Amino acid sequence: MAKEFKDYDKIYASFKGTALESIERVNGKVAREDIDGIDRWPYIARFKDYSADVVRNAVYEDTGVQYWQKFRVSLKGLTTKEKLYCLGWYWDVHISPWLMPNPDTATLDLIRVNNYISALKRGGLLDSGLRIIK
């Protein structure tokens, strides 16, 4: 998986650090207080780890991979609070049932976001309660 990860980093390098700008183009200006007030991942009840095969399929092989990889690369260079804000926006748009997400990709997006949150934990940015450490 590491090779694909690096390949997408190169392919979508122009998206690096653009997640907040992209969200603002769609939703309007993001209030800095909203980002600064984040201290944890709010969807802890829906958080889980997945097997390597499930992650590989969702992140590198199945429907919507290109869109997810662009989004993932767009988070690079942001603070942990900014990343969680952007991931929360992605969750609301692509996973939350009240917004009627695409049922064909909502489960894949759930796996993708949870895998990203797991990576933040492994990287020491979140603790076991998904609270921000750094």
C-alpha positions in Angstrom: 0.0 0.0 0.0 2.9 2.3 0.6 3.7 2.5 -3.1 0.2 3.5 -4.1 0.2 6.1 -1.3 3.3 7.7 -2.5 2.1 7.5 -6.2 -1.1 9.4 -5.3 0.9 12.0 -3.4 2.9 12.7 -6.6 -0.1 12.6 -8.9 -2.2 15.0 -6.8 0.7 17.1 -5.4 -1.1 20.3 -6.7 -3.9 19.6 -4.3 -1.6 19.7 -1.2 -3.0 22.0 1.5 -6.1 23.0 -0.4 -8.9 21.3 1.6 -10.1 24.4 3.5 -10.1 26.5 0.3 -12.1 23.8 -1.5 -14.7 23.7 1.4 -14.9 27.5 1.4 -15.6 27.5 -2.4 -18.6 25.2 -1.7 -19.8 26.5 1.7 -18.4 30.0 2.1 -15.9 31.3 4.6 -15.0 28.9 7.4 -15.0 30.6 10.8 -11.6 30.2 12.5 -13.4 29.7 15.8 -15.1 26.6 14.4 -11.7 25.1 13.7 -10.0 26.3 16.9 -12.8 24.8 19.0 -12.1 21.3 17.8 -10.3 19.1 20.4 -11.3 15.6 19.3 -12.8 13.6 16.5 -16.6 13.8 17.1 -17.7 10.6 15.5 -15.9 8.3 18.0 -19.0 6.1 18.3 -18.7 5.2 14.6 -14.9 4.8 14.7 -13.3 1.4 14.1 -10.2 -0.1 12.6 -10.4 -2.3 9.5 -8.3 -5.1 8.1 -5.6 -4.3 5.6 -7.6 -5.9 2.8 -10.7 -3.9 3.5 -8.6 -0.7 3.6 -6.7 -1.5 0.4 -10.0 -2.0 -1.4 -11.6 1.2 -0.1 -8.6 3.4 -0.4 -6.9 2.2 -3.6 -9.3 0.0 -5.7 -13.0 0.7 -5.4 -15.4 3.4 -6.5 -14.4 7.0 -5.8 -10.7 6.3 -5.2 -9.6 9.3 -7.3 -11.8 11.7 -5.4 -10.8 10.3 -2.0 -7.1 10.5 -2.9 -7.4 14.1 -4.1 -9.1 15.0 -0.8 -6.5 13.1 1.3 -3.7 14.9 -0.4 -5.5 18.2 0.1 -5.2 17.7 3.9 -1.4 17.6 3.8 0.2 20.5 5.5 -2.9 21.4 7.6 -2.9 21.4 11.3 -4.6 18.5 13.1 -7.5 20.7 14.0 -7.9 21.8 10.4 -7.7 18.1 9.2 -10.4 17.1 11.7 -12.6 20.0 10.6 -12.2 19.0 6.9 -12.7 15.3 7.7 -15.9 16.2 9.6 -17.1 18.2 6.5 -16.3 15.1 4.3 -18.2 12.9 6.8 -21.2 15.2 6.8 -21.3 15.3 3.0 -20.5 11.7 2.2 -21.5 9.5 5.2 -24.1 11.2 7.4 -27.5 9.5 6.9 -29.5 12.8 7.3 -27.8 14.2 4.1 -28.7 11.0 2.2 -25.3 10.1 0.9 -24.7 7.8 -2.0 -25.4 4.4 -0.6 -22.9 2.8 -3.1 -20.0 4.8 -1.7 -21.0 5.8 1.9 -19.5 2.6 3.4 -16.3 3.1 1.4 -16.1 6.7 2.6 -16.7 5.5 6.2 -13.7 3.1 5.9 -11.6 5.8 4.2 -12.2 8.4 6.9 -11.8 5.9 9.7 -8.5 4.8 8.2 -7.3 8.4 8.1 -8.2 8.9 11.7 -6.3 5.7 12.5 -3.3 7.1 10.7 -3.5 10.2 12.9 -3.6 8.0 16.0 -0.6 6.0 14.7 1.2 9.2 14.0 0.7 10.4 17.6 -1.6 13.3 16.7 -4.6 11.7 18.4 -4.9 9.7 21.6 -6.9 6.5 22.1 -10.0 8.7 22.8 -9.4 10.5 19.5 -8.5 13.7 21.3 -5.9 15.9 19.8 -2.4 15.5 21.2 -0.5 17.7 18.7 
